[in-house]
Amino acid sequence: MPRIFAYIVHRNGVVDDSAAELAAAATKIDAAAAPTALVVGSGAELDAVCAALPAGFAEVWKISNEALAYPNAELIRKALLKVVPANSLVLVAHEHFGIDLAPGLSIKLNAAFVSDVVGIEGVEGNSLKLVRQEFGGQVSAHVKCDASSGAVLTIRPGTFKSEESGISAAPVVDKSSEIGPLTAGRRYLQTIVPESGDVDITKHAVLVSVGRGIQEKDNIAIAEELAEALGAAVSCSRPVVDAKWLEKSRQVGSSGKTVKPKVYMACGISGSFQHLAGLKGNPFIIAINKNPKAPIFQVADIGIVDDILEFLPELTSKVREMQTVSAK
C-alpha cells in the first residue's frame, strides 16, 4: 500500500482527539506501517503540538510558515502539495475544517476521494474496501476505492477507537524549507466562540442529551430530573434547538459545542455524524431510542430500545432508590 499520512487538527496548541483516531484508522489499512503526521502552523504553538502528539505515528512532518498561523484550507492545500508524495493515502478528520480541506486536496493530488468513512474492511490489491453512511446515517454503503494513484479519506470522528500502539513518541522532521511563499484568494478574519450560556455543558463529566424523541418542550423536564439525580447536565441535538426548546449553548455537534464527558446518554437522538462530531475523548455512550435501526446504536457502548418518555422516569426512580440505600 502507499505511504499513509494523517492531517492533524489542533487549536491553541492543543492536539485534537481525532489525531489518535486517525492513527487507529491507519492501522486498519496497514497494520505493519505507522502513518506519518502532517502538522501545519507556525511559531511555538506548532512546536508544542508536535511534542504533544499521541503515540502511533512513525514520523511527524512539521510545516511551519507565517501564512499558516490561522486556518486557511486554500493555503494548507498548497503547503501539503509541496511535501506529500504522489500516490499517497491522506487521512483527514471529517469535521468542518477537514470537509473544506480534503476534496480540493484530492483533486490537486489526482487521487481518489471518499468522505465520511466509518469503517475500513480491508485491502484488496490496490483497492480499499470502505464503509460510509448516507441519508443521515440510515444507509451504510460498502464501497471499493481504487487507491493506485493515492486517495484522500475523511474519517468520521469517534468511529475508530485509539489503542495502545507500542510506538514511542515520533521523531519530528522539519519540512518548512520546502514550502516557499504562500498566497491565497481568501484570508482569515476571526474565530467566533459560542457563548457558554447558563450551563456550560463542556465542563460536565456526565451529560443527559435529548433529541427529537423528547417530542415536546414540556417533556424536557423528564431529562432534567434524571440529570439532577445523576449530578449531570442536560444537553441536546440540533432539532431541539431549532424547535426553541433549549438554548443554542446546550447543543452538541458540528454546529454546536464540542464536549468531552466521561458518560454521554443519548436519549431519543438518531446519531447523525453532525451530532457525533461534537463528542470527543471516547466517552461511554448510552443510547436510548425506540428505533432499533437508529445510527446511534452503531457507536453506543450500551444500547436500549425503548421509549424515552417511559424509560427515563423509571431510570430516575431507580437511581434515587439506589442513592437512598447507599446513604443508609
Stockholm file with secondary structure:
# STOCKHOLM 1.0

chainA/1-328         MPRIFAYIVHRNGVVDDSAAELAAAATKIDAAAAPTALVVGSGAELDAVCAALPAGFAEVWKISNEALAYPNAELIRKALLKVVPANSLVLVAHEHFGIDLAPGLSIKLNAAFVSDVVGIEGVEGNSLKLVRQEFGGQVSAHVKCDASSGAVLTIRPGTFKSEESGISAAPVVDKSSEIGPLTAGRRYLQTIVPESGDVDITKHAVLVSVGRGIQEKDNIAIAEELAEALGAAVSCSRPVVDAKWLEKSRQVGSSGKTVKPKVYMACGISGSFQHLAGLKGNPFIIAINKNPKAPIFQVADIGIVDDILEFLPELTSKVREMQTVSAK
#=GR chainA/1-328 SS CCCEEEECCEETTEECTHHHHHHHHHHHHCTTSCCEEEEEECHHHHHHHHHHCCSCCSEEEEEECGGGSSCCHHHHHHHHHHHSCTTCEEEEECSHHHHHHHHHHHHHTTCEEEEEEEEEEEEETTEEEEEEEETTTTEEEEEEEECTTCEEEEECTTSSCCCCCCCCCCCEEECGGGTCCCCCSSCCCCCCCCCCCSSCGGGCSEEEEECGGGCSGGGHHHHHHHHHHHTCEEEECHHHHHTTSSCGGGBBSTTSBCBCCSEEEEESCCCCHHHHTTBCSCCEEEEECSCTTCGGGGTCSEEECSCHHHHHHHHHHHHHHHHHHHHC
#=GC SS_cons         CCCEEEECCEETTEECTHHHHHHHHHHHHCTTSCCEEEEEECHHHHHHHHHHCCSCCSEEEEEECGGGSSCCHHHHHHHHHHHSCTTCEEEEECSHHHHHHHHHHHHHTTCEEEEEEEEEEEEETTEEEEEEEETTTTEEEEEEEECTTCEEEEECTTSSCCCCCCCCCCCEEECGGGTCCCCCSSCCCCCCCCCCCSSCGGGCSEEEEECGGGCSGGGHHHHHHHHHHHTCEEEECHHHHHTTSSCGGGBBSTTSBCBCCSEEEEESCCCCHHHHTTBCSCCEEEEECSCTTCGGGGTCSEEECSCHHHHHHHHHHHHHHHHHHHHC
//
